[in-house]
Amino acid sequence: MEYGYIVAGLLVGFIVGMTGVGGGSLMTPILLWFGISPATAVGTDLLYAAITKGSGIFVHHKKKNIDWNITGWLAAGSVPAALITLLVLHNLHSDLSVVNALIKQALGVALLLTAVAIVFKPQLLKWGHRHASSWLYLPPRKLNSITVLVGVFLGVIVTLTSIGAGALGTVALFLLYPMISTSRLVGTEIAHAVPLTLVAGLGHAGLGNIDWHLLMYLLIGSLPGIYFGSHLTGRVPETVLRPCLAVMLVMIGGKLIF
């Protein structure tokens, strides 16, 4: 089974390195398929995401690809939302069946939303740029408030499912800040995802929802997977990757919900 976890980490790391998406949306369902309980799968994947994305902060910061102001407003909503969600899970912790059922339903919804975001990402980006002028004239205070609300949504959904910080967070930033370069928005999303997944992951650790040996095996596979996958970025057409990934997420999400 240990080799299976290493291979899973290698596969997911390779896909993330090649496409930039699919980390939590693939890893958590794979862990469920291995028979890991939903709560443990989510908690372990959150710390896995925090560690694997942590190195990305230094790279993006060095390239000046992070808008720390936007990151701060997102975190102002997501971190408190994550803590409140963890408190709710703690109060439900006496009944594991309720916790696992809640996480499975939320996971299914998050996978479907992620699939929609992946499929319609080009259309959403075009819409964002087309309406960029109206966003530009929003008062900074109002735009910051909307960013905080997006952070609240991400904080809840990521803490419950470990999914959303990547695909959903990036699309939301593209729509809110269409005039900022793609590389800067991606770096900003990663900078926000690390503290969010770290807080949520440590919270799940406090609830006993972390399998530390499993986490070690996943990292052994994923780190070289991300390295090799990153060298294939752009070689496989995005028009092929996006629909395949979306179909897989819809199938998994539908099964979890129904």
TORLO-94888 format. One record per residue (C-alpha): residue number from 0; residue in one letter; x negated, y negated, z. Coordinates in Angstrom, 2 decimals. Layout:
<sevos>
<sevo><resi>NUM</resi><resn>A</resn><px>X</px><py>Y</py><pz>Z</pz></sevo>
...
</sevos>
This chain:
<sevos>
<sevo><resi>0</resi><resn>M</resn><px>0.00</px><py>0.00</py><pz>0.00</pz></sevo>
<sevo><resi>1</resi><resn>E</resn><px>-2.93</px><py>-2.35</py><pz>0.72</pz></sevo>
<sevo><resi>2</resi><resn>Y</resn><px>-4.08</px><py>-2.02</py><pz>-2.89</pz></sevo>
<sevo><resi>3</resi><resn>G</resn><px>-0.54</px><py>-2.86</py><pz>-4.01</pz></sevo>
<sevo><resi>4</resi><resn>Y</resn><px>-0.65</px><py>-6.12</py><pz>-2.04</pz></sevo>
<sevo><resi>5</resi><resn>I</resn><px>-4.04</px><py>-7.01</py><pz>-3.56</pz></sevo>
<sevo><resi>6</resi><resn>V</resn><px>-2.71</px><py>-6.34</py><pz>-7.07</pz></sevo>
<sevo><resi>7</resi><resn>A</resn><px>0.39</px><py>-8.45</py><pz>-6.32</pz></sevo>
<sevo><resi>8</resi><resn>G</resn><px>-1.83</px><py>-11.32</py><pz>-5.16</pz></sevo>
<sevo><resi>9</resi><resn>L</resn><px>-4.00</px><py>-10.92</py><pz>-8.28</pz></sevo>
<sevo><resi>10</resi><resn>L</resn><px>-0.95</px><py>-10.97</py><pz>-10.59</pz></sevo>
<sevo><resi>11</resi><resn>V</resn><px>0.72</px><py>-13.98</py><pz>-8.96</pz></sevo>
<sevo><resi>12</resi><resn>G</resn><px>-2.57</px><py>-15.85</py><pz>-8.69</pz></sevo>
<sevo><resi>13</resi><resn>F</resn><px>-3.24</px><py>-15.21</py><pz>-12.37</pz></sevo>
<sevo><resi>14</resi><resn>I</resn><px>0.20</px><py>-16.55</py><pz>-13.38</pz></sevo>
<sevo><resi>15</resi><resn>V</resn><px>-0.13</px><py>-19.60</py><pz>-11.13</pz></sevo>
<sevo><resi>16</resi><resn>G</resn><px>-3.59</px><py>-20.33</py><pz>-12.47</pz></sevo>
<sevo><resi>17</resi><resn>M</resn><px>-2.38</px><py>-20.02</py><pz>-16.06</pz></sevo>
<sevo><resi>18</resi><resn>T</resn><px>0.94</px><py>-21.88</py><pz>-15.79</pz></sevo>
<sevo><resi>19</resi><resn>G</resn><px>0.81</px><py>-23.92</py><pz>-12.58</pz></sevo>
<sevo><resi>20</resi><resn>V</resn><px>4.18</px><py>-22.51</py><pz>-11.44</pz></sevo>
<sevo><resi>21</resi><resn>G</resn><px>5.60</px><py>-19.32</py><pz>-10.04</pz></sevo>
<sevo><resi>22</resi><resn>G</resn><px>3.76</px><py>-18.97</py><pz>-6.73</pz></sevo>
<sevo><resi>23</resi><resn>G</resn><px>6.52</px><py>-18.72</py><pz>-4.12</pz></sevo>
<sevo><resi>24</resi><resn>S</resn><px>9.21</px><py>-17.89</py><pz>-6.68</pz></sevo>
<sevo><resi>25</resi><resn>L</resn><px>7.30</px><py>-14.72</py><pz>-7.63</pz></sevo>
<sevo><resi>26</resi><resn>M</resn><px>5.46</px><py>-13.78</py><pz>-4.44</pz></sevo>
<sevo><resi>27</resi><resn>T</resn><px>8.41</px><py>-13.73</py><pz>-2.05</pz></sevo>
<sevo><resi>28</resi><resn>P</resn><px>10.61</px><py>-11.48</py><pz>-4.30</pz></sevo>
<sevo><resi>29</resi><resn>I</resn><px>7.62</px><py>-9.17</py><pz>-4.82</pz></sevo>
<sevo><resi>30</resi><resn>L</resn><px>7.18</px><py>-8.87</py><pz>-1.06</pz></sevo>
<sevo><resi>31</resi><resn>L</resn><px>10.90</px><py>-8.07</py><pz>-0.70</pz></sevo>
<sevo><resi>32</resi><resn>W</resn><px>10.45</px><py>-5.35</py><pz>-3.35</pz></sevo>
<sevo><resi>33</resi><resn>F</resn><px>7.62</px><py>-3.91</py><pz>-1.21</pz></sevo>
<sevo><resi>34</resi><resn>G</resn><px>10.13</px><py>-3.61</py><pz>1.64</pz></sevo>
<sevo><resi>35</resi><resn>I</resn><px>8.93</px><py>-6.59</py><pz>3.67</pz></sevo>
<sevo><resi>36</resi><resn>S</resn><px>11.79</px><py>-8.24</py><pz>5.62</pz></sevo>
<sevo><resi>37</resi><resn>P</resn><px>12.99</px><py>-11.58</py><pz>4.18</pz></sevo>
<sevo><resi>38</resi><resn>A</resn><px>11.85</px><py>-13.58</py><pz>7.23</pz></sevo>
<sevo><resi>39</resi><resn>T</resn><px>8.34</px><py>-12.05</py><pz>7.18</pz></sevo>
<sevo><resi>40</resi><resn>A</resn><px>8.07</px><py>-12.40</py><pz>3.40</pz></sevo>
<sevo><resi>41</resi><resn>V</resn><px>8.93</px><py>-16.12</py><pz>3.56</pz></sevo>
<sevo><resi>42</resi><resn>G</resn><px>6.69</px><py>-16.85</py><pz>6.55</pz></sevo>
<sevo><resi>43</resi><resn>T</resn><px>3.68</px><py>-15.03</py><pz>5.10</pz></sevo>
<sevo><resi>44</resi><resn>D</resn><px>4.15</px><py>-16.63</py><pz>1.69</pz></sevo>
<sevo><resi>45</resi><resn>L</resn><px>4.28</px><py>-20.12</py><pz>3.23</pz></sevo>
<sevo><resi>46</resi><resn>L</resn><px>0.84</px><py>-19.76</py><pz>4.82</pz></sevo>
<sevo><resi>47</resi><resn>Y</resn><px>-0.40</px><py>-18.08</py><pz>1.63</pz></sevo>
<sevo><resi>48</resi><resn>A</resn><px>0.74</px><py>-21.16</py><pz>-0.33</pz></sevo>
<sevo><resi>49</resi><resn>A</resn><px>-0.83</px><py>-23.59</py><pz>2.14</pz></sevo>
<sevo><resi>50</resi><resn>I</resn><px>-4.22</px><py>-21.86</py><pz>1.90</pz></sevo>
<sevo><resi>51</resi><resn>T</resn><px>-4.25</px><py>-21.37</py><pz>-1.89</pz></sevo>
<sevo><resi>52</resi><resn>K</resn><px>-3.09</px><py>-24.93</py><pz>-2.61</pz></sevo>
<sevo><resi>53</resi><resn>G</resn><px>-5.33</px><py>-26.48</py><pz>0.05</pz></sevo>
<sevo><resi>54</resi><resn>S</resn><px>-8.40</px><py>-26.45</py><pz>-2.17</pz></sevo>
<sevo><resi>55</resi><resn>G</resn><px>-6.41</px><py>-28.25</py><pz>-4.86</pz></sevo>
<sevo><resi>56</resi><resn>I</resn><px>-6.13</px><py>-31.36</py><pz>-2.66</pz></sevo>
<sevo><resi>57</resi><resn>F</resn><px>-9.89</px><py>-31.96</py><pz>-2.71</pz></sevo>
<sevo><resi>58</resi><resn>V</resn><px>-10.09</px><py>-31.50</py><pz>-6.49</pz></sevo>
<sevo><resi>59</resi><resn>H</resn><px>-7.17</px><py>-33.85</py><pz>-7.20</pz></sevo>
<sevo><resi>60</resi><resn>H</resn><px>-8.34</px><py>-36.42</py><pz>-4.64</pz></sevo>
<sevo><resi>61</resi><resn>K</resn><px>-11.79</px><py>-36.47</py><pz>-6.23</pz></sevo>
<sevo><resi>62</resi><resn>K</resn><px>-10.17</px><py>-37.09</py><pz>-9.62</pz></sevo>
<sevo><resi>63</resi><resn>K</resn><px>-7.90</px><py>-39.76</py><pz>-8.06</pz></sevo>
<sevo><resi>64</resi><resn>N</resn><px>-4.80</px><py>-37.77</py><pz>-9.05</pz></sevo>
<sevo><resi>65</resi><resn>I</resn><px>-2.93</px><py>-38.28</py><pz>-5.76</pz></sevo>
<sevo><resi>66</resi><resn>D</resn><px>-0.59</px><py>-41.13</py><pz>-4.91</pz></sevo>
<sevo><resi>67</resi><resn>W</resn><px>-0.81</px><py>-41.00</py><pz>-1.13</pz></sevo>
<sevo><resi>68</resi><resn>N</resn><px>2.02</px><py>-43.51</py><pz>-0.72</pz></sevo>
<sevo><resi>69</resi><resn>I</resn><px>4.50</px><py>-41.19</py><pz>-2.48</pz></sevo>
<sevo><resi>70</resi><resn>T</resn><px>3.08</px><py>-38.21</py><pz>-0.58</pz></sevo>
<sevo><resi>71</resi><resn>G</resn><px>3.71</px><py>-40.04</py><pz>2.70</pz></sevo>
<sevo><resi>72</resi><resn>W</resn><px>7.34</px><py>-40.85</py><pz>1.87</pz></sevo>
<sevo><resi>73</resi><resn>L</resn><px>8.00</px><py>-37.24</py><pz>0.80</pz></sevo>
<sevo><resi>74</resi><resn>A</resn><px>6.41</px><py>-35.91</py><pz>3.99</pz></sevo>
<sevo><resi>75</resi><resn>A</resn><px>8.46</px><py>-38.38</py><pz>6.08</pz></sevo>
<sevo><resi>76</resi><resn>G</resn><px>11.52</px><py>-36.45</py><pz>4.95</pz></sevo>
<sevo><resi>77</resi><resn>S</resn><px>10.21</px><py>-32.91</py><pz>4.47</pz></sevo>
<sevo><resi>78</resi><resn>V</resn><px>8.22</px><py>-32.34</py><pz>7.66</pz></sevo>
<sevo><resi>79</resi><resn>P</resn><px>11.03</px><py>-33.34</py><pz>10.09</pz></sevo>
<sevo><resi>80</resi><resn>A</resn><px>13.50</px><py>-31.37</py><pz>7.94</pz></sevo>
<sevo><resi>81</resi><resn>A</resn><px>11.20</px><py>-28.34</py><pz>8.14</pz></sevo>
<sevo><resi>82</resi><resn>L</resn><px>10.96</px><py>-28.63</py><pz>11.93</pz></sevo>
<sevo><resi>83</resi><resn>I</resn><px>14.76</px><py>-28.91</py><pz>12.28</pz></sevo>
<sevo><resi>84</resi><resn>T</resn><px>15.24</px><py>-25.89</py><pz>10.00</pz></sevo>
<sevo><resi>85</resi><resn>L</resn><px>12.75</px><py>-23.91</py><pz>12.09</pz></sevo>
<sevo><resi>86</resi><resn>L</resn><px>14.67</px><py>-24.89</py><pz>15.23</pz></sevo>
<sevo><resi>87</resi><resn>V</resn><px>17.89</px><py>-23.57</py><pz>13.66</pz></sevo>
<sevo><resi>88</resi><resn>L</resn><px>16.13</px><py>-20.32</py><pz>12.72</pz></sevo>
<sevo><resi>89</resi><resn>H</resn><px>14.79</px><py>-20.07</py><pz>16.27</pz></sevo>
<sevo><resi>90</resi><resn>N</resn><px>18.31</px><py>-20.33</py><pz>17.67</pz></sevo>
<sevo><resi>91</resi><resn>L</resn><px>19.42</px><py>-17.57</py><pz>15.27</pz></sevo>
<sevo><resi>92</resi><resn>H</resn><px>16.37</px><py>-15.44</py><pz>15.98</pz></sevo>
<sevo><resi>93</resi><resn>S</resn><px>18.19</px><py>-13.25</py><pz>18.46</pz></sevo>
<sevo><resi>94</resi><resn>D</resn><px>20.17</px><py>-11.82</py><pz>15.55</pz></sevo>
<sevo><resi>95</resi><resn>L</resn><px>17.67</px><py>-10.80</py><pz>12.86</pz></sevo>
<sevo><resi>96</resi><resn>S</resn><px>20.41</px><py>-9.62</py><pz>10.53</pz></sevo>
<sevo><resi>97</resi><resn>V</resn><px>21.88</px><py>-13.14</py><pz>10.43</pz></sevo>
<sevo><resi>98</resi><resn>V</resn><px>18.45</px><py>-14.71</py><pz>9.79</pz></sevo>
<sevo><resi>99</resi><resn>N</resn><px>17.59</px><py>-12.26</py><pz>7.02</pz></sevo>
<sevo><resi>100</resi><resn>A</resn><px>21.00</px><py>-12.67</py><pz>5.37</pz></sevo>
<sevo><resi>101</resi><resn>L</resn><px>20.69</px><py>-16.46</py><pz>5.48</pz></sevo>
<sevo><resi>102</resi><resn>I</resn><px>17.19</px><py>-16.36</py><pz>3.98</pz></sevo>
<sevo><resi>103</resi><resn>K</resn><px>18.22</px><py>-13.96</py><pz>1.20</pz></sevo>
<sevo><resi>104</resi><resn>Q</resn><px>21.13</px><py>-16.18</py><pz>0.15</pz></sevo>
<sevo><resi>105</resi><resn>A</resn><px>18.98</px><py>-19.33</py><pz>0.26</pz></sevo>
<sevo><resi>106</resi><resn>L</resn><px>16.23</px><py>-17.51</py><pz>-1.64</pz></sevo>
<sevo><resi>107</resi><resn>G</resn><px>18.66</px><py>-16.54</py><pz>-4.39</pz></sevo>
<sevo><resi>108</resi><resn>V</resn><px>19.89</px><py>-20.13</py><pz>-4.78</pz></sevo>
<sevo><resi>109</resi><resn>A</resn><px>16.31</px><py>-21.48</py><pz>-4.79</pz></sevo>
<sevo><resi>110</resi><resn>L</resn><px>15.30</px><py>-19.02</py><pz>-7.52</pz></sevo>
<sevo><resi>111</resi><resn>L</resn><px>18.25</px><py>-20.06</py><pz>-9.71</pz></sevo>
<sevo><resi>112</resi><resn>L</resn><px>17.47</px><py>-23.76</py><pz>-9.22</pz></sevo>
<sevo><resi>113</resi><resn>T</resn><px>13.82</px><py>-23.11</py><pz>-10.03</pz></sevo>
<sevo><resi>114</resi><resn>A</resn><px>14.79</px><py>-21.25</py><pz>-13.22</pz></sevo>
<sevo><resi>115</resi><resn>V</resn><px>16.94</px><py>-24.21</py><pz>-14.31</pz></sevo>
<sevo><resi>116</resi><resn>A</resn><px>14.09</px><py>-26.63</py><pz>-13.56</pz></sevo>
<sevo><resi>117</resi><resn>I</resn><px>11.65</px><py>-24.53</py><pz>-15.61</pz></sevo>
<sevo><resi>118</resi><resn>V</resn><px>13.95</px><py>-24.09</py><pz>-18.62</pz></sevo>
<sevo><resi>119</resi><resn>F</resn><px>15.15</px><py>-27.68</py><pz>-18.81</pz></sevo>
<sevo><resi>120</resi><resn>K</resn><px>11.91</px><py>-29.37</py><pz>-17.72</pz></sevo>
<sevo><resi>121</resi><resn>P</resn><px>11.23</px><py>-30.95</py><pz>-21.17</pz></sevo>
<sevo><resi>122</resi><resn>Q</resn><px>14.79</px><py>-32.32</py><pz>-21.38</pz></sevo>
<sevo><resi>123</resi><resn>L</resn><px>14.60</px><py>-33.62</py><pz>-17.80</pz></sevo>
<sevo><resi>124</resi><resn>L</resn><px>11.32</px><py>-35.36</py><pz>-18.53</pz></sevo>
<sevo><resi>125</resi><resn>K</resn><px>12.73</px><py>-36.99</py><pz>-21.68</pz></sevo>
<sevo><resi>126</resi><resn>W</resn><px>15.77</px><py>-38.16</py><pz>-19.70</pz></sevo>
<sevo><resi>127</resi><resn>G</resn><px>13.49</px><py>-39.57</py><pz>-17.00</pz></sevo>
<sevo><resi>128</resi><resn>H</resn><px>11.39</px><py>-41.54</py><pz>-19.48</pz></sevo>
<sevo><resi>129</resi><resn>R</resn><px>14.51</px><py>-42.77</py><pz>-21.30</pz></sevo>
<sevo><resi>130</resi><resn>H</resn><px>15.88</px><py>-44.21</py><pz>-18.04</pz></sevo>
<sevo><resi>131</resi><resn>A</resn><px>12.51</px><py>-45.35</py><pz>-16.73</pz></sevo>
<sevo><resi>132</resi><resn>S</resn><px>13.42</px><py>-49.03</py><pz>-17.06</pz></sevo>
<sevo><resi>133</resi><resn>S</resn><px>16.36</px><py>-48.68</py><pz>-14.67</pz></sevo>
<sevo><resi>134</resi><resn>W</resn><px>14.19</px><py>-46.90</py><pz>-12.08</pz></sevo>
<sevo><resi>135</resi><resn>L</resn><px>11.51</px><py>-49.58</py><pz>-12.37</pz></sevo>
<sevo><resi>136</resi><resn>Y</resn><px>13.97</px><py>-52.26</py><pz>-11.28</pz></sevo>
<sevo><resi>137</resi><resn>L</resn><px>15.03</px><py>-50.38</py><pz>-8.14</pz></sevo>
<sevo><resi>138</resi><resn>P</resn><px>13.96</px><py>-52.19</py><pz>-4.96</pz></sevo>
<sevo><resi>139</resi><resn>P</resn><px>10.93</px><py>-50.40</py><pz>-3.44</pz></sevo>
<sevo><resi>140</resi><resn>R</resn><px>12.86</px><py>-49.78</py><pz>-0.22</pz></sevo>
<sevo><resi>141</resi><resn>K</resn><px>15.65</px><py>-47.96</py><pz>-2.13</pz></sevo>
<sevo><resi>142</resi><resn>L</resn><px>13.20</px><py>-45.89</py><pz>-4.17</pz></sevo>
<sevo><resi>143</resi><resn>N</resn><px>11.34</px><py>-44.95</py><pz>-0.98</pz></sevo>
<sevo><resi>144</resi><resn>S</resn><px>14.65</px><py>-43.93</py><pz>0.65</pz></sevo>
<sevo><resi>145</resi><resn>I</resn><px>15.49</px><py>-41.67</py><pz>-2.31</pz></sevo>
<sevo><resi>146</resi><resn>T</resn><px>12.00</px><py>-40.15</py><pz>-2.09</pz></sevo>
<sevo><resi>147</resi><resn>V</resn><px>12.54</px><py>-39.40</py><pz>1.61</pz></sevo>
<sevo><resi>148</resi><resn>L</resn><px>15.88</px><py>-37.70</py><pz>0.78</pz></sevo>
<sevo><resi>149</resi><resn>V</resn><px>14.14</px><py>-35.56</py><pz>-1.85</pz></sevo>
<sevo><resi>150</resi><resn>G</resn><px>11.62</px><py>-34.66</py><pz>0.86</pz></sevo>
<sevo><resi>151</resi><resn>V</resn><px>14.45</px><py>-33.62</py><pz>3.21</pz></sevo>
<sevo><resi>152</resi><resn>F</resn><px>15.90</px><py>-31.31</py><pz>0.54</pz></sevo>
<sevo><resi>153</resi><resn>L</resn><px>12.47</px><py>-29.78</py><pz>-0.18</pz></sevo>
<sevo><resi>154</resi><resn>G</resn><px>11.75</px><py>-29.38</py><pz>3.53</pz></sevo>
<sevo><resi>155</resi><resn>V</resn><px>14.90</px><py>-27.34</py><pz>4.12</pz></sevo>
<sevo><resi>156</resi><resn>I</resn><px>14.71</px><py>-25.19</py><pz>0.98</pz></sevo>
<sevo><resi>157</resi><resn>V</resn><px>10.96</px><py>-24.51</py><pz>1.29</pz></sevo>
<sevo><resi>158</resi><resn>T</resn><px>11.19</px><py>-23.58</py><pz>4.98</pz></sevo>
<sevo><resi>159</resi><resn>L</resn><px>14.07</px><py>-21.20</py><pz>4.32</pz></sevo>
<sevo><resi>160</resi><resn>T</resn><px>12.71</px><py>-19.60</py><pz>1.15</pz></sevo>
<sevo><resi>161</resi><resn>S</resn><px>9.05</px><py>-20.66</py><pz>0.57</pz></sevo>
<sevo><resi>162</resi><resn>I</resn><px>10.26</px><py>-21.74</py><pz>-2.92</pz></sevo>
<sevo><resi>163</resi><resn>G</resn><px>10.71</px><py>-25.19</py><pz>-4.40</pz></sevo>
<sevo><resi>164</resi><resn>A</resn><px>7.59</px><py>-27.15</py><pz>-3.48</pz></sevo>
<sevo><resi>165</resi><resn>G</resn><px>6.15</px><py>-26.51</py><pz>-6.95</pz></sevo>
<sevo><resi>166</resi><resn>A</resn><px>8.76</px><py>-26.49</py><pz>-9.71</pz></sevo>
<sevo><resi>167</resi><resn>L</resn><px>11.55</px><py>-28.42</py><pz>-7.97</pz></sevo>
<sevo><resi>168</resi><resn>G</resn><px>9.20</px><py>-30.91</py><pz>-6.31</pz></sevo>
<sevo><resi>169</resi><resn>T</resn><px>7.36</px><py>-31.70</py><pz>-9.52</pz></sevo>
<sevo><resi>170</resi><resn>V</resn><px>10.55</px><py>-32.19</py><pz>-11.55</pz></sevo>
<sevo><resi>171</resi><resn>A</resn><px>11.98</px><py>-34.48</py><pz>-8.84</pz></sevo>
<sevo><resi>172</resi><resn>L</resn><px>8.84</px><py>-36.61</py><pz>-8.91</pz></sevo>
<sevo><resi>173</resi><resn>F</resn><px>8.91</px><py>-36.78</py><pz>-12.71</pz></sevo>
<sevo><resi>174</resi><resn>L</resn><px>12.47</px><py>-38.13</py><pz>-12.56</pz></sevo>
<sevo><resi>175</resi><resn>L</resn><px>11.77</px><py>-40.63</py><pz>-9.78</pz></sevo>
<sevo><resi>176</resi><resn>Y</resn><px>8.43</px><py>-41.88</py><pz>-11.10</pz></sevo>
<sevo><resi>177</resi><resn>P</resn><px>8.50</px><py>-41.36</py><pz>-14.90</pz></sevo>
<sevo><resi>178</resi><resn>M</resn><px>5.85</px><py>-44.00</py><pz>-15.61</pz></sevo>
<sevo><resi>179</resi><resn>I</resn><px>3.18</px><py>-42.27</py><pz>-13.49</pz></sevo>
<sevo><resi>180</resi><resn>S</resn><px>0.91</px><py>-39.86</py><pz>-15.39</pz></sevo>
<sevo><resi>181</resi><resn>T</resn><px>1.65</px><py>-36.13</py><pz>-15.26</pz></sevo>
<sevo><resi>182</resi><resn>S</resn><px>-1.71</px><py>-35.24</py><pz>-13.70</pz></sevo>
<sevo><resi>183</resi><resn>R</resn><px>-1.17</px><py>-37.79</py><pz>-10.91</pz></sevo>
<sevo><resi>184</resi><resn>L</resn><px>2.34</px><py>-36.49</py><pz>-10.15</pz></sevo>
<sevo><resi>185</resi><resn>V</resn><px>1.13</px><py>-32.88</py><pz>-10.09</pz></sevo>
<sevo><resi>186</resi><resn>G</resn><px>-1.68</px><py>-33.85</py><pz>-7.71</pz></sevo>
<sevo><resi>187</resi><resn>T</resn><px>0.80</px><py>-35.75</py><pz>-5.54</pz></sevo>
<sevo><resi>188</resi><resn>E</resn><px>3.12</px><py>-32.74</py><pz>-5.40</pz></sevo>
<sevo><resi>189</resi><resn>I</resn><px>0.24</px><py>-30.46</py><pz>-4.34</pz></sevo>
<sevo><resi>190</resi><resn>A</resn><px>-0.86</px><py>-32.96</py><pz>-1.68</pz></sevo>
<sevo><resi>191</resi><resn>H</resn><px>2.69</px><py>-32.94</py><pz>-0.29</pz></sevo>
<sevo><resi>192</resi><resn>A</resn><px>3.16</px><py>-29.16</py><pz>-0.58</pz></sevo>
<sevo><resi>193</resi><resn>V</resn><px>0.15</px><py>-28.30</py><pz>1.58</pz></sevo>
<sevo><resi>194</resi><resn>P</resn><px>1.26</px><py>-30.00</py><pz>4.85</pz></sevo>
<sevo><resi>195</resi><resn>L</resn><px>4.86</px><py>-28.91</py><pz>4.26</pz></sevo>
<sevo><resi>196</resi><resn>T</resn><px>4.00</px><py>-25.23</py><pz>3.73</pz></sevo>
<sevo><resi>197</resi><resn>L</resn><px>1.46</px><py>-25.36</py><pz>6.56</pz></sevo>
<sevo><resi>198</resi><resn>V</resn><px>3.98</px><py>-26.77</py><pz>9.07</pz></sevo>
<sevo><resi>199</resi><resn>A</resn><px>6.69</px><py>-24.37</py><pz>7.91</pz></sevo>
<sevo><resi>200</resi><resn>G</resn><px>4.26</px><py>-21.44</py><pz>7.87</pz></sevo>
<sevo><resi>201</resi><resn>L</resn><px>2.94</px><py>-22.14</py><pz>11.37</pz></sevo>
<sevo><resi>202</resi><resn>G</resn><px>6.55</px><py>-22.49</py><pz>12.54</pz></sevo>
<sevo><resi>203</resi><resn>H</resn><px>7.36</px><py>-19.07</py><pz>11.12</pz></sevo>
<sevo><resi>204</resi><resn>A</resn><px>4.21</px><py>-17.75</py><pz>12.82</pz></sevo>
<sevo><resi>205</resi><resn>G</resn><px>5.62</px><py>-18.99</py><pz>16.11</pz></sevo>
<sevo><resi>206</resi><resn>L</resn><px>8.80</px><py>-17.07</py><pz>15.33</pz></sevo>
<sevo><resi>207</resi><resn>G</resn><px>6.75</px><py>-13.92</py><pz>14.69</pz></sevo>
<sevo><resi>208</resi><resn>N</resn><px>7.45</px><py>-13.97</py><pz>10.94</pz></sevo>
<sevo><resi>209</resi><resn>I</resn><px>3.83</px><py>-13.62</py><pz>9.73</pz></sevo>
<sevo><resi>210</resi><resn>D</resn><px>2.09</px><py>-10.38</py><pz>8.74</pz></sevo>
<sevo><resi>211</resi><resn>W</resn><px>-1.58</px><py>-11.40</py><pz>9.04</pz></sevo>
<sevo><resi>212</resi><resn>H</resn><px>-2.99</px><py>-8.27</py><pz>7.40</pz></sevo>
<sevo><resi>213</resi><resn>L</resn><px>-0.60</px><py>-8.72</py><pz>4.48</pz></sevo>
<sevo><resi>214</resi><resn>L</resn><px>-1.71</px><py>-12.35</py><pz>4.14</pz></sevo>
<sevo><resi>215</resi><resn>M</resn><px>-5.37</px><py>-11.27</py><pz>3.99</pz></sevo>
<sevo><resi>216</resi><resn>Y</resn><px>-4.71</px><py>-8.71</py><pz>1.23</pz></sevo>
<sevo><resi>217</resi><resn>L</resn><px>-2.73</px><py>-11.24</py><pz>-0.82</pz></sevo>
<sevo><resi>218</resi><resn>L</resn><px>-5.57</px><py>-13.77</py><pz>-0.61</pz></sevo>
<sevo><resi>219</resi><resn>I</resn><px>-8.15</px><py>-11.18</py><pz>-1.64</pz></sevo>
<sevo><resi>220</resi><resn>G</resn><px>-6.23</px><py>-10.69</py><pz>-4.87</pz></sevo>
<sevo><resi>221</resi><resn>S</resn><px>-4.97</px><py>-14.20</py><pz>-5.54</pz></sevo>
<sevo><resi>222</resi><resn>L</resn><px>-8.20</px><py>-16.19</py><pz>-5.29</pz></sevo>
<sevo><resi>223</resi><resn>P</resn><px>-9.92</px><py>-14.43</py><pz>-8.22</pz></sevo>
<sevo><resi>224</resi><resn>G</resn><px>-6.56</px><py>-14.28</py><pz>-10.03</pz></sevo>
<sevo><resi>225</resi><resn>I</resn><px>-6.19</px><py>-18.06</py><pz>-9.91</pz></sevo>
<sevo><resi>226</resi><resn>Y</resn><px>-9.78</px><py>-18.47</py><pz>-11.12</pz></sevo>
<sevo><resi>227</resi><resn>F</resn><px>-9.35</px><py>-16.24</py><pz>-14.18</pz></sevo>
<sevo><resi>228</resi><resn>G</resn><px>-5.84</px><py>-17.50</py><pz>-14.93</pz></sevo>
<sevo><resi>229</resi><resn>S</resn><px>-6.99</px><py>-21.11</py><pz>-14.96</pz></sevo>
<sevo><resi>230</resi><resn>H</resn><px>-9.35</px><py>-20.28</py><pz>-17.84</pz></sevo>
<sevo><resi>231</resi><resn>L</resn><px>-6.36</px><py>-19.23</py><pz>-19.97</pz></sevo>
<sevo><resi>232</resi><resn>T</resn><px>-4.37</px><py>-22.40</py><pz>-19.38</pz></sevo>
<sevo><resi>233</resi><resn>G</resn><px>-2.92</px><py>-23.59</py><pz>-22.68</pz></sevo>
<sevo><resi>234</resi><resn>R</resn><px>-3.80</px><py>-20.44</py><pz>-24.63</pz></sevo>
<sevo><resi>235</resi><resn>V</resn><px>-0.36</px><py>-18.87</py><pz>-24.14</pz></sevo>
<sevo><resi>236</resi><resn>P</resn><px>2.40</px><py>-21.13</py><pz>-25.56</pz></sevo>
<sevo><resi>237</resi><resn>E</resn><px>4.56</px><py>-22.73</py><pz>-22.86</pz></sevo>
<sevo><resi>238</resi><resn>T</resn><px>7.61</px><py>-22.09</py><pz>-25.07</pz></sevo>
<sevo><resi>239</resi><resn>V</resn><px>6.99</px><py>-18.37</py><pz>-24.51</pz></sevo>
<sevo><resi>240</resi><resn>L</resn><px>6.08</px><py>-18.49</py><pz>-20.83</pz></sevo>
<sevo><resi>241</resi><resn>R</resn><px>8.93</px><py>-20.73</py><pz>-19.65</pz></sevo>
<sevo><resi>242</resi><resn>P</resn><px>11.88</px><py>-18.58</py><pz>-20.86</pz></sevo>
<sevo><resi>243</resi><resn>C</resn><px>10.26</px><py>-15.34</py><pz>-19.69</pz></sevo>
<sevo><resi>244</resi><resn>L</resn><px>9.62</px><py>-16.70</py><pz>-16.20</pz></sevo>
<sevo><resi>245</resi><resn>A</resn><px>13.10</px><py>-18.25</py><pz>-16.02</pz></sevo>
<sevo><resi>246</resi><resn>V</resn><px>14.87</px><py>-15.01</py><pz>-17.06</pz></sevo>
<sevo><resi>247</resi><resn>M</resn><px>12.96</px><py>-13.07</py><pz>-14.42</pz></sevo>
<sevo><resi>248</resi><resn>L</resn><px>13.88</px><py>-15.62</py><pz>-11.73</pz></sevo>
<sevo><resi>249</resi><resn>V</resn><px>17.58</px><py>-15.58</py><pz>-12.72</pz></sevo>
<sevo><resi>250</resi><resn>M</resn><px>17.67</px><py>-11.77</py><pz>-12.52</pz></sevo>
<sevo><resi>251</resi><resn>I</resn><px>16.03</px><py>-11.72</py><pz>-9.10</pz></sevo>
<sevo><resi>252</resi><resn>G</resn><px>18.07</px><py>-14.66</py><pz>-7.77</pz></sevo>
<sevo><resi>253</resi><resn>G</resn><px>21.35</px><py>-13.21</py><pz>-9.00</pz></sevo>
<sevo><resi>254</resi><resn>K</resn><px>20.60</px><py>-9.88</py><pz>-7.35</pz></sevo>
<sevo><resi>255</resi><resn>L</resn><px>19.82</px><py>-11.55</py><pz>-4.02</pz></sevo>
<sevo><resi>256</resi><resn>I</resn><px>23.04</px><py>-13.59</py><pz>-4.06</pz></sevo>
<sevo><resi>257</resi><resn>F</resn><px>25.45</px><py>-10.94</py><pz>-5.35</pz></sevo>
</sevos>
